[in-house]
Amino acid sequence: MKLCVALDLATKEECLRLAKELKGLDLWLKVGLRAYLRDGFKFIEELKKIDEYKIFLDLKIHDIPNTMADACEEISKLGVDMINIHASAGKVAMQEVMSRLNRFNKRPLVLAVSALTSFDEENFYSIYKQNIDEAVIHFSKMSYQNGLDGMVCSVFESKKIKEHTNSNFLTLTPGIRPFGEASDDQKRVANLTMARENLSDYIVVGRPIYKNENPRAVCKKILDKIHRKNISENDIEQNYEAMQQKEWDMCNHFEEWIKTQPDKEQALKEFYTKCGIKY
């Protein structure tokens, strides 16, 4: 499992400062749409000069097949290591993209976006007329059959994707709250233990790192857990106790707390996620 740090900060200077602070650590950097539109391809070059970072350019390309292939070809010339496209663009678009990129001596990994982690079941169904699990498996099979390298998905779909495709078919999972931090605008979040159990190949962590006073220390802590062969029950218990003490005072007054929550179903999901328990 590899750590991918999201450079989603408000300015280029802040992103570069974070990249310099993390220099020498075994991790990837994710450059999203805002940063790329704001800072351009030169930003990729600047990151590469700081360290030999692997770069995931997260633009979620979605258009007609030829336009997608043109865009992915141009992106690949930037020397990035991973890109993504929307699976809902369909198999013809996937075939066009892969046909174009396979001409490169060294092409980036190409992942397909299944269901954004900001979706819950209701909002996803209103657009795709399928539940999330069904759609993700359908998108994953299509992506695998058409030569892509893996999927962008939530932790909760990672293992199922490998079961329906191949164990070597990669999964990159956003929405990771490594030590039970707040979910913010994400709906389907998970911690490190859950990511490991569900066989995530890459985990994307943003706010829990760059909003911390010591981002490097947080990354080291995450990497330490990633590189351990086993996460002990004692480790999980300590993590749970720390969450109780620092962020979740409501654990000690659960009955009173749950009564105050307008969306009790979502509140329970967040509660279990923070405690490292599958909901």
GUSE-71706 format. One line per 3 residues: number of its first residue (from 1); their letters; for each residue x, y, z of N, C-alpha, C. Coordinates in steps of 0.05 Angstrom, whole numbers, plus 5000, padded with zeros to 4 digits. Layout:
residues N
NUM	A	X,Y,Z,X,Y,Z,X,Y,Z | ...
This chain:
residues 279
1	MKL	5017,4976,5000,5000,5000,5000,5018,5025,5000 | 5011,5044,4982,5027,5068,4979,5011,5092,4988 | 5024,5111,5001,5011,5136,5010,5014,5157,4987
4	CVA	4991,5170,4981,4990,5191,4961,4979,5216,4975 | 4995,5237,4977,4988,5261,4991,4975,5281,4972 | 4951,5290,4979,4936,5308,4961,4946,5337,4966
7	LDL	4955,5350,4944,4964,5378,4946,4940,5396,4939 | 4922,5397,4958,4897,5412,4953,4897,5439,4968 | 4920,5450,4973,4921,5475,4988,4914,5499,4970
10	ATK	4909,5522,4984,4898,5545,4970,4917,5559,4951 | 4943,5556,4955,4962,5570,4938,4985,5551,4929 | 4997,5559,4907,5020,5543,4897,5043,5543,4918
13	EEC	5047,5566,4930,5069,5568,4950,5065,5548,4973 | 5040,5546,4982,5034,5527,5004,5039,5498,4995 | 5031,5492,4971,5036,5465,4960,5065,5458,4958
16	LRL	5081,5477,4948,5110,5473,4945,5123,5470,4972 | 5114,5487,4991,5125,5485,5018,5120,5458,5030 | 5096,5447,5026,5089,5420,5036,5107,5399,5023
19	AKE	5110,5401,4996,5126,5382,4982,5155,5382,4992 | 5165,5406,4998,5193,5408,5009,5194,5396,5037 | 5173,5399,5052,5173,5389,5080,5172,5358,5080
22	LKG	5161,5346,5059,5158,5317,5058,5180,5304,5042 | 5199,5319,5033,5222,5309,5017,5235,5285,5031 | 5241,5265,5015,5255,5241,5025,5237,5219,5035
25	LDL	5211,5224,5038,5192,5204,5047,5182,5187,5023 | 5175,5162,5028,5166,5144,5008,5136,5148,5002 | 5130,5168,4985,5102,5174,4980,5099,5186,4952
28	WLK	5074,5187,4943,5066,5199,4918,5053,5227,4925 | 5052,5244,4905,5037,5269,4908,5014,5270,4888 | 4991,5279,4897,4968,5282,4879,4964,5312,4873
31	VGL	4963,5318,4847,4957,5345,4837,4929,5345,4826 | 4912,5360,4837,4884,5361,4829,4878,5382,4808 | 4852,5384,4802,4843,5402,4781,4849,5431,4787
34	RAY	4843,5440,4812,4847,5468,4819,4877,5475,4817 | 4894,5459,4828,4923,5465,4828,4933,5466,4799 | 4924,5447,4782,4934,5446,4755,4925,5470,4739
37	LRD	4899,5478,4742,4889,5501,4728,4903,5527,4737 | 4908,5528,4763,4920,5552,4775,4950,5554,4768 | 4964,5531,4770,4994,5532,4769,5006,5520,4744
40	GFK	4990,5506,4728,4999,5496,4702,5019,5474,4703 | 5029,5466,4679,5047,5443,4677,5074,5449,4689 | 5081,5475,4692,5107,5482,4704,5107,5473,4734
43	FIE	5084,5472,4746,5082,5463,4773,5091,5434,4776 | 5084,5417,4757,5093,5389,4757,5124,5389,4756 | 5136,5405,4739,5165,5406,4737,5178,5415,4763
46	ELK	5165,5435,4777,5176,5444,4802,5175,5423,4824 | 5154,5407,4824,5152,5385,4843,5173,5364,4839 | 5178,5358,4813,5198,5338,4806,5226,5347,4814
49	KID	5231,5373,4813,5257,5384,4821,5262,5382,4851 | 5240,5383,4867,5243,5381,4896,5253,5354,4905 | 5241,5333,4892,5249,5305,4899,5239,5288,4876
52	EYK	5247,5263,4877,5239,5244,4856,5211,5234,4862 | 5192,5252,4865,5165,5245,4871,5151,5232,4848 | 5135,5212,4854,5116,5201,4834,5091,5219,4836
55	IFL	5081,5227,4812,5059,5246,4811,5034,5233,4799 | 5012,5236,4814,4985,5228,4804,4971,5254,4796 | 4966,5258,4770,4952,5281,4761,4922,5274,4759
58	DLK	4907,5285,4778,4879,5277,4782,4860,5297,4768 | 4857,5293,4742,4840,5311,4727,4813,5299,4719 | 4810,5273,4723,4785,5259,4718,4773,5266,4690
61	IHD	4789,5260,4669,4782,5267,4642,4756,5253,4633 | 4738,5269,4622,4712,5259,4613,4701,5276,4590 | 4701,5264,4566,4692,5279,4542,4686,5258,4521
64	IPN	4684,5266,4496,4681,5246,4474,4707,5231,4471 | 4706,5206,4461,4730,5189,4461,4755,5202,4449 | 4753,5215,4425,4777,5226,4412,4789,5249,4429
67	TMA	4772,5265,4440,4781,5288,4457,4795,5277,4482 | 4783,5256,4493,4796,5244,4517,4824,5233,4510 | 4826,5220,4487,4851,5209,4479,4872,5231,4474
70	DAC	4863,5252,4461,4881,5275,4456,4891,5287,4482 | 4872,5290,4501,4880,5302,4527,4899,5284,4542 | 4893,5259,4543,4911,5240,4557,4938,5238,4545
73	EEI	4940,5240,4518,4965,5240,4505,4982,5264,4513 | 4969,5288,4514,4984,5312,4521,4993,5311,4551 | 4975,5301,4568,4982,5298,4596,5006,5279,4600
76	SKL	5006,5258,4584,5027,5238,4587,5055,5250,4580 | 5055,5270,4563,5081,5283,4556,5093,5299,4579 | 5077,5303,4600,5087,5319,4623,5104,5302,4641
79	GVD	5105,5276,4637,5121,5259,4654,5109,5252,4680 | 5082,5254,4682,5068,5245,4706,5067,5215,4707 | 5061,5204,4730,5063,5175,4734,5036,5161,4735
82	MIN	5015,5176,4739,4988,5165,4740,4968,5186,4732 | 4948,5178,4716,4926,5196,4709,4900,5181,4712 | 4877,5196,4709,4852,5182,4711,4831,5193,4692
85	IHA	4812,5176,4685,4790,5183,4667,4764,5173,4681 | 4742,5183,4672,4716,5174,4683,4707,5148,4669 | 4702,5128,4684,4693,5103,4673,4666,5106,4658
88	SAG	4650,5125,4666,4624,5129,4654,4626,5140,4625 | 4651,5147,4617,4655,5155,4589,4651,5131,4570 | 4654,5107,4581,4648,5083,4565,4672,5069,4553
91	KVA	4667,5045,4542,4689,5028,4533,4703,5039,4508 | 4688,5053,4490,4701,5064,4466,4722,5085,4474 | 4715,5101,4493,4733,5122,4503,4758,5108,4516
94	MQE	4753,5088,4532,4775,5073,4544,4794,5062,4523 | 4782,5050,4503,4799,5037,4481,4815,5058,4467 | 4803,5082,4461,4817,5103,4447,4840,5113,4464
97	VMS	4835,5117,4490,4856,5127,4508,4879,5108,4509 | 4873,5082,4514,4895,5063,4517,4910,5058,4491 | 4896,5058,4469,4909,5055,4443,4929,5077,4438
100	RLN	4922,5102,4446,4940,5124,4442,4964,5123,4461 | 4958,5117,4487,4979,5117,4507,4999,5094,4504 | 4989,5072,4494,5007,5049,4491,5029,5053,4470
103	RFN	5028,5075,4455,5049,5081,4436,5073,5093,4451 | 5070,5102,4476,5092,5113,4491,5110,5091,4501 | 5136,5096,4501,5155,5077,4513,5149,5073,4542
106	KRP	5143,5095,4555,5136,5093,4584,5111,5111,4588 | 5089,5098,4591,5064,5113,4595,5056,5114,4625 | 5039,5133,4633,5030,5133,4661,5010,5111,4666
109	LVL	5007,5103,4691,4985,5086,4698,4958,5101,4693 | 4939,5086,4683,4913,5098,4677,4891,5084,4694 | 4878,5100,4711,4857,5090,4728,4831,5102,4719
112	AVS	4809,5088,4724,4782,5097,4718,4768,5105,4744 | 4754,5127,4744,4739,5136,4767,4712,5121,4766 | 4705,5108,4788,4680,5093,4789,4658,5111,4800
115	ALT	4655,5112,4827,4636,5129,4840,4651,5148,4859 | 4648,5173,4855,4662,5193,4872,4655,5188,4901 | 4675,5191,4919,4670,5186,4947,4652,5207,4960
118	SFD	4645,5228,4946,4626,5247,4956,4597,5238,4952 | 4593,5217,4937,4566,5206,4932,4557,5189,4955 | 4531,5192,4963,4518,5172,4979,4499,5157,4960
121	EEN	4486,5136,4970,4469,5119,4952,4447,5135,4938 | 4434,5152,4953,4411,5167,4942,4419,5185,4919 | 4441,5200,4923,4449,5219,4901,4461,5204,4878
124	FYS	4475,5181,4883,4486,5166,4861,4463,5154,4844 | 4443,5143,4857,4421,5130,4843,4406,5151,4826 | 4404,5175,4836,4389,5196,4821,4401,5202,4794
127	IYK	4427,5196,4791,4441,5201,4766,4444,5175,4749 | 4453,5154,4762,4461,5129,4747,4439,5108,4747 | 4419,5110,4764,4397,5091,4766,4407,5063,4772
130	QNI	4428,5062,4788,4440,5037,4799,4449,5043,4827 | 4452,5022,4843,4465,5027,4869,4495,5028,4864 | 4509,5038,4884,4538,5043,4880,4553,5017,4875
133	DEA	4547,4996,4890,4562,4970,4887,4559,4959,4859 | 4534,4958,4849,4529,4947,4822,4544,4963,4801 | 4543,4990,4803,4556,5007,4783,4586,5004,4784
136	VIH	4597,5003,4808,4626,5001,4811,4636,4975,4799 | 4623,4953,4803,4631,4927,4792,4629,4928,4761 | 4607,4940,4751,4604,4942,4722,4627,4959,4710
139	FSK	4632,4982,4722,4653,5000,4712,4681,4986,4714 | 4685,4971,4735,4711,4959,4739,4716,4937,4719 | 4696,4920,4714,4699,4899,4693,4705,4912,4666
142	MSY	4690,4933,4659,4694,4946,4634,4723,4957,4632 | 4732,4970,4653,4759,4982,4654,4780,4960,4651 | 4777,4939,4665,4796,4917,4665,4797,4904,4637
145	QNG	4774,4899,4625,4772,4887,4599,4784,4904,4576 | 4785,4930,4581,4795,4949,4561,4823,4960,4566 | 4837,4946,4584,4866,4951,4587,4875,4972,4606
148	LDG	4856,4983,4622,4865,5002,4642,4879,4988,4665 | 4893,5004,4682,4909,4992,4703,4895,4990,4729 | 4873,5003,4733,4859,5001,4759,4837,5021,4761
151	MVC	4827,5024,4786,4803,5040,4791,4809,5060,4814 | 4795,5083,4812,4793,5101,4835,4766,5095,4848 | 4766,5088,4873,4742,5078,4886,4744,5084,4916
154	SVF	4722,5078,4930,4724,5080,4959,4736,5054,4970 | 4746,5055,4994,4757,5031,5007,4736,5008,5006 | 4711,5015,5010,4690,4994,5012,4686,4979,4987
157	ESK	4696,4989,4964,4693,4974,4939,4719,4961,4930 | 4741,4967,4942,4767,4958,4933,4769,4927,4931 | 4763,4913,4952,4765,4884,4952,4746,4871,4932
160	KIK	4722,4882,4930,4702,4871,4911,4712,4874,4882 | 4725,4897,4877,4736,4901,4850,4756,4880,4842 | 4775,4875,4860,4795,4854,4855,4783,4827,4852
163	EHT	4762,4821,4867,4749,4795,4865,4735,4791,4838 | 4726,4813,4826,4712,4812,4800,4730,4817,4776 | 4755,4824,4781,4774,4829,4759,4799,4812,4763
166	NSN	4818,4823,4777,4844,4810,4781,4857,4822,4806 | 4871,4805,4820,4884,4815,4845,4905,4837,4839 | 4916,4837,4814,4935,4857,4807,4923,4883,4795
169	FLT	4897,4883,4792,4883,4907,4783,4883,4927,4805 | 4895,4950,4801,4901,4969,4822,4876,4984,4832 | 4876,4990,4858,4855,5007,4869,4868,5031,4884
172	LTP	4859,5054,4878,4867,5079,4891,4843,5089,4906 | 4846,5093,4933,4823,5100,4949,4826,5127,4963 | 4810,5147,4954,4809,5172,4968,4792,5170,4993
175	GIR	4788,5193,5006,4771,5193,5030,4782,5178,5054 | 4809,5177,5056,4822,5164,5078,4825,5183,5101 | 4815,5176,5124,4819,5190,5149,4835,5171,5167
178	PFG	4862,5173,5165,4879,5152,5177,4875,5146,5206 | 4869,5167,5222,4866,5163,5250,4839,5172,5260 | 4818,5169,5242,4791,5175,5250,4784,5204,5250
181	EAS	4797,5220,5233,4790,5249,5231,4762,5253,5219 | 4753,5278,5221,4726,5284,5210,4724,5279,5180 | 4701,5271,5171,4697,5263,5143,4695,5287,5124
184	DDQ	4688,5310,5135,4684,5335,5119,4664,5330,5097 | 4670,5335,5071,4650,5332,5050,4650,5304,5038 | 4666,5286,5048,4666,5259,5038,4644,5242,5052
187	KRV	4631,5224,5037,4610,5208,5048,4620,5180,5055 | 4638,5169,5039,4647,5141,5043,4677,5142,5051 | 4682,5146,5076,4710,5149,5086,4718,5124,5101
190	ANL	4744,5120,5105,4754,5097,5119,4781,5103,5132 | 4789,5087,5151,4815,5091,5164,4836,5071,5152 | 4860,5072,5163,4882,5055,5152,4876,5025,5155
193	TMA	4865,5018,5177,4859,4989,5182,4840,4979,5161 | 4819,4994,5155,4800,4986,5135,4812,4986,5107 | 4830,5005,5101,4843,5005,5075,4860,4980,5071
196	REN	4874,4972,5092,4890,4948,5091,4873,4923,5087 | 4852,4921,5102,4834,4898,5101,4822,4895,5073 | 4816,4918,5060,4803,4917,5034,4823,4919,5011
199	LSD	4848,4915,5016,4869,4912,4996,4874,4936,4978 | 4871,4960,4990,4877,4984,4974,4907,4985,4967 | 4912,4992,4942,4940,4994,4933,4951,5022,4938
202	YIV	4935,5042,4935,4943,5070,4940,4921,5083,4958 | 4929,5097,4978,4910,5113,4994,4916,5142,4991 | 4895,5158,4987,4898,5187,4984,4891,5201,5010
205	VGR	4909,5216,5021,4904,5231,5046,4911,5260,5041 | 4893,5278,5047,4897,5306,5043,4896,5322,5069 | 4872,5330,5076,4868,5348,5099,4880,5338,5126
208	PIY	4878,5312,5132,4891,5303,5157,4921,5308,5158 | 4933,5311,5134,4962,5317,5133,4967,5347,5132 | 4956,5360,5112,4965,5388,5108,4952,5408,5128
211	KNE	4931,5399,5142,4919,5417,5162,4932,5412,5190 | 4949,5392,5191,4963,5387,5217,4987,5406,5220 | 4993,5412,5245,5016,5430,5250,5043,5417,5242
214	NPR	5043,5391,5240,5068,5377,5233,5062,5356,5212 | 5058,5364,5187,5051,5345,5165,5071,5322,5162 | 5096,5328,5165,5117,5306,5162,5113,5285,5183
217	AVC	5108,5293,5207,5104,5273,5229,5079,5256,5223 | 5058,5268,5213,5034,5253,5206,5040,5232,5184 | 5055,5241,5164,5062,5223,5142,5079,5200,5152
220	KKI	5098,5206,5169,5115,5185,5181,5098,5165,5196 | 5079,5175,5211,5061,5157,5227,5045,5139,5208 | 5035,5151,5186,5019,5135,5167,5037,5114,5154
223	LDK	5061,5122,5145,5079,5104,5132,5088,5082,5150 | 5091,5088,5176,5099,5067,5195,5077,5046,5196 | 5052,5054,5197,5030,5034,5198,5028,5019,5171
226	IHR	5033,5033,5149,5031,5019,5123,5053,4998,5121 | 5077,5003,5131,5099,4985,5128,5099,4962,5148 | 5082,4964,5168,5080,4941,5186,5065,4919,5172
229	KNI	5075,4894,5177,5061,4871,5164,5034,4867,5176 | 5031,4872,5201,5005,4868,5214,5000,4892,5233 | 4975,4900,5233,4966,4920,5253,4953,4904,5276
232	SEN	4965,4907,5299,4957,4890,5322,4930,4901,5333 | 4917,4883,5348,4893,4891,5362,4899,4913,5382 | 4922,4912,5394,4930,4932,5413,4933,4959,5400
235	DIE	4944,4959,5375,4947,4984,5359,4919,4996,5354 | 4900,4979,5346,4873,4988,5340,4860,5000,5365 | 4865,4986,5388,4853,4995,5413,4864,5022,5421
238	QNY	4891,5025,5418,4903,5050,5425,4893,5073,5408 | 4889,5067,5382,4879,5086,5363,4850,5095,5372 | 4834,5076,5380,4807,5081,5388,4807,5099,5413
241	EAM	4824,5092,5432,4826,5107,5457,4835,5136,5452 | 4854,5139,5434,4863,5166,5428,4841,5183,5416 | 4825,5170,5398,4803,5185,5386,4782,5193,5407
244	QQK	4777,5175,5426,4759,5182,5447,4768,5207,5463 | 4793,5207,5469,4804,5228,5486,4806,5255,5471 | 4814,5254,5446,4821,5279,5431,4797,5291,5416
247	EWD	4783,5274,5401,4763,5285,5382,4735,5277,5388 | 4730,5254,5400,4703,5244,5402,4694,5241,5431 | 4691,5265,5444,4681,5265,5471,4653,5252,5473
250	MCN	4639,5253,5451,4612,5241,5451,4612,5211,5455 | 4635,5198,5451,4636,5169,5456,4628,5162,5485 | 4635,5181,5503,4629,5176,5531,4600,5182,5538
253	HFE	4587,5195,5520,4559,5203,5524,4543,5197,5499 | 4546,5172,5489,4535,5165,5463,4505,5170,5461 | 4490,5161,5481,4461,5162,5479,4451,5191,5477
256	EWI	4464,5209,5493,4457,5237,5491,4465,5249,5464 | 4489,5241,5455,4500,5252,5430,4482,5245,5406 | 4475,5219,5403,4460,5210,5380,4433,5223,5378
259	KTQ	4421,5231,5400,4395,5244,5400,4397,5272,5387 | 4421,5284,5388,4424,5311,5377,4430,5311,5347 | 4434,5288,5335,4443,5287,5307,4418,5287,5288
262	PDK	4416,5305,5269,4393,5306,5251,4392,5282,5233 | 4416,5272,5223,4417,5249,5206,4430,5226,5222 | 4414,5211,5236,4425,5190,5254,4440,5168,5239
265	EQA	4430,5161,5215,4442,5140,5199,4471,5148,5192 | 4474,5173,5181,4501,5182,5174,4518,5186,5198 | 4507,5195,5220,4522,5199,5245,4533,5172,5255
268	LKE	4517,5151,5253,4526,5124,5261,4549,5114,5244 | 4547,5119,5217,4568,5111,5199,4594,5125,5206 | 4593,5151,5212,4617,5166,5219,4628,5156,5245
271	FYT	4611,5150,5264,4619,5140,5290,4634,5114,5287 | 4623,5095,5272,4636,5069,5269,4662,5071,5254 | 4662,5089,5233,4687,5093,5218,4709,5103,5236
274	KCG	4703,5122,5253,4724,5133,5271,4734,5112,5291 | 4717,5093,5297,4724,5072,5316,4737,5048,5302 | 4740,5050,5275,4753,5028,5260,4735,5004,5258
277	IKY	4709,5008,5258,4690,4986,5257,4675,4987,5231 | 4672,4965,5217,4656,4964,5192,4627,4969,5199 | 4614,4987,5183,4585,4992,5188,4569,4974,5170
